[in-house]
Amino acid sequence: MEREYEMMKNIFQGKLVSLVAEDPQVVANAYAHWNRNAEFKRLLDADPAMLWSAKKIKEWLEKEIEDSEPKFFSFQIRDLQSGKMIGFTGLGDLEWNHGDGWVGIGIGESEYWGKGYGTEAMQLTLRYAFTELNLHRVTLGVFDYNPRAIRSYEKVGFKLEGRLRGEMSRQGKRHDILIMGILRSEWEIG
Amino acid sequence: MDVKIPLFDGELVCLAPIDPERDAEIESKWTHDAEYLRSLSLDPARPLSPAQVKKKYEALEKDVEEAKNQFYFAVRLRSDDRLVGFTRIYWIWWTHRSGLVSLGIGDPGDRKQGYGTEALGMLLGYAFDELNLYRLTAVVAEYNQAALRFFENAGFVQEVRRREAVNRDGRRWDLFHLGLLESEWKGNTR
């Protein structure tokens, strides 16, 4: 007897956002623009903020697309209501043999901060990690001066696993990088 | 400034350059010891021929030269210059002055002789007094109790426990990040 399987069709879509592959030119222009927002860069990245041209960024994006074995599974985040690209999310540094990977997310359009867009995008990313990449756990690093992100990650189920003390130096002060992790079993409950 | 303080010479061992012709055969033997490989890396353990080891050395020196965020040392006996292991500082974030450390003594018969302890001591001196780093991290799997004790004896403190991040021999293990601040090291060695 034939059986029909009901597969989840909308693994890329939530209620507020969808995960998409945007045109590299659109992405490059957005990244070049968001890079100029110091607040965004400080919250996102340990590397010194740099202002690359959209042309250079597009070259990197296109090279990444050419890689036959992708090192990163990255998506752009699109606001469903306006169709606007508001940020990016992705999984990388995948240890396939151990089932662990690192997730990174950024909402470049600051008017979308604190409204649940990032949290939903993270939930979609975790669903992808656990039901499509079949990871056992997902790891992330977040800076101690980014309480909004820490709350969002806790809401989604990440647990604090420790702190790298003074791993970052900014504005003459030392800051910790918090390492948080979520196991598949914890995600399934939530 | 005391120019006479040695950087690379201990009583038992030295930190030394790689000698690809001589070292490749010895290191190839070590890579056939799964316990050795698995104690050092999450990568799937795989044995290497001397030719493959030589290629690895070439790639390593190229990376040291180009990425400028790694320092690699062979560990050799003072008595007869025999290769007994390696040690390195890598993934250095210069703006934050942090890095990771790794150390291995290849032949089990060469362990528990004080070679690793002395080599690590010189590596820490290099990291803090020569590279001016603020902190170092060692990443060790739960099943490697010897390495956990080794780094803790050198002053490293357990900071992060990535739960079930390692999958080997049909079970899951935690992965620890241990950290050592320059101020703590200075306090220990003065």
Contacts between the chains, C-beta under 8 A, distances in Angstrom:
chain1	res1	chain2	res2	distance
A	46	B	93	6.6
A	46	B	96	6.7
A	47	B	95	7.7
A	48	B	95	5.5
A	95	B	42	5.5
A	95	B	165	7.8
A	97	B	42	7.6
A	97	B	43	7.9
A	97	B	44	5.1
A	97	B	167	6.7
A	98	B	42	6.1
A	98	B	165	6.2
A	98	B	166	5.3
A	98	B	167	4.6
A	98	B	168	7.9
A	99	B	167	5.9
A	100	B	162	7.4
A	100	B	165	4.8
A	100	B	166	8.0
A	136	B	164	6.3
A	136	B	167	6.9
A	136	B	172	7.3
A	137	B	162	7.8
A	137	B	163	7.0
A	137	B	164	5.9
A	137	B	165	6.4
A	139	B	162	6.1
A	139	B	165	7.1
A	159	B	163	7.9
A	161	B	160	5.4
A	161	B	161	5.5
A	161	B	162	5.6
A	161	B	163	6.5
A	162	B	158	7.8
A	162	B	159	4.8
A	162	B	160	2.9
A	162	B	161	5.9
A	162	B	177	6.5
A	163	B	159	6.0
A	163	B	160	7.1
A	164	B	98	7.7
A	164	B	135	7.9
A	164	B	137	6.4
A	164	B	159	5.9
A	164	B	160	6.7
A	164	B	177	6.5
A	164	B	179	6.1
A	165	B	135	7.0
A	165	B	159	6.3
A	165	B	179	5.7
A	165	B	181	6.8
A	166	B	98	8.0
A	166	B	134	6.4
A	166	B	135	5.8
A	166	B	181	6.5
A	167	B	93	8.0
A	167	B	96	6.4
A	167	B	98	5.3
A	167	B	135	6.7
A	167	B	137	7.8
A	168	B	96	5.0
A	168	B	98	7.9
A	169	B	95	7.1
A	169	B	96	5.1
A	169	B	97	6.7
A	169	B	134	7.0
A	174	B	134	7.5
A	179	B	160	4.6
A	179	B	162	6.8
A	179	B	177	7.0
A	181	B	162	5.6
A	181	B	163	5.9
A	181	B	165	7.4
A	183	B	163	6.4
A	183	B	164	6.1
